[in-house]
Amino acid sequence: MGKITRTWSLMADSWQVLKLDKSLVLFPFISSICCLLLMASFAVPICATGAWHPPTHDAETQRQILYYGTLFVFYVLLNFIVVFFNAALVACAATRMGGGQPTLADGLRAAAARLPVIVGWALVSATVGLILRIIEDRSSRVGQIIAGILGAAWTVMTFLVVPILVIENKNPIAALQESTVLLKKTWGERLTSNLSFHILLLLLLLPAFGLAALGIAMGNSVALLTCMGLAAIYAILVMLVYSALHAIFQTALYLYTRDGVVPQGFREDVLGAVLR
């Protein structure tokens, strides 16, 4: 409960920033649309050819190269889309917390100005993602557990990378190093143990599950479709707002760990509790 309370307080502070620029939710919305279009462009031909199964150990080399090569391209494009719009959101959040009044165009221009480092980070992330995927596909249960642990460690190490890319305009390797150093310096290795983002998100989504269950219980097709539609709309809105709040929090945390100054809109006791 303490973790949920801390996370809720952080989201509440992030909400105060988001209220000043509600249009920031458009960044995760556009990102989601682009990601869905990208997945569809890859999924349709892959499913049509039946090539979505990972190749076995004795599969032809050409088959393995084609499968993992296609997967790598998908990872690069997906990471690029996510990071680009997150970078635009981070740029706007940093400006707002510095007392400015950013616009969506300002965020997009800032992300476009960081295009080389964003592409570089997309390549780095895709490479790590592909390596972890290969370990999962080709390992026993123990190997899959190891891949999961490595993935969790990578998530913590890269937690502040996007704000560093945007604010400092550092290359991907330098940004990764600074993210790791900052988190270690501020005991950030305990970051995930002090927060419960996924639990909070699940709690916020409970009304959607309740609406879906209500529609099923009513046993009427019209009521079912209505409830399912309302549940979907609610879940989408929650996840879009949550994504924006999470990016705002990352920006505030980076500014706080770098400068030791509490960003505008946040409380020192709340941010300090995360890294204590």
C-alpha positions, 0 to 999 in steps of 0.5 A: 500500500505504501508503494501505491500511495507513493506512486499515486502522489507522483501521478498526482503531481504529474497531473498538475503539470498535465492540466496546464497542457492537456494537449500533451495527451495527443503525443501518446495518442499519435504514437499509439496510432502509428504503432498500430499501423506499423504492427498491421503492416508487419502482421498481415503479410507475416500471418498470411505466409505463416512465418510468425513462428520462431525458427527452430534450431535446425531451421535453414540459415536463410530462414533464421536470417529472414525471421530475425532480420524482419524482427529487428527492422520491426523493433527499430521502427517501433522504438523510433516511433515510441521514442520520437513522440516521448521525446516531444512530450519530454521536451514540452514537459521540461519547458513547462516545469521550467516556467515556459509555455510550450506548444505541440509544435514546439515538442515536435520541433524539439524531437525533430532536432534530436532525430540523429540521437533518437534513431541511434537509440532506436537501433541500440534498443532494437539490438538489445531487444533482439538479443533478448528475444533470441535468448528466449526463443532458443533457451530452456526455461532457465534461459528465459528467466535469465532473459527476463532478469536482463530485460528488467535490468535494462529497463531500470538502466534506461529509465532516464535515457529519453530525458537525457537525449532530449535535454542534453542531446547526448549520443545514445551510449553517453545517455545510457551511461549518464542514466546509469550513473544518475540512478546509482548516485541517487540510489535509483536501483531501488526505483522499481521497488519504491514504485508500483506503476503497473499496480496503479494502472491495473487499479485504474483499469478496474472500472473497464473490467467492471463494465465488461463484466456487467455487459456479460452479466446482462445477457443482452447483445445491445447491452454487451456491445454498449458496455464493451464499447464504453469499457474500451473508450475508458481503458484507452483514455486511461492508458493515454493519460497514464503514458503522458503522466509517466513521461512527465514523471521521468522528466521531473525525476531526471531534472531532480537527480541532475540538479537537485532542484525540485521541478515546478509542480512537484513536491520534494518530499514525494520525489525524495521518497522515490530515491531514498 
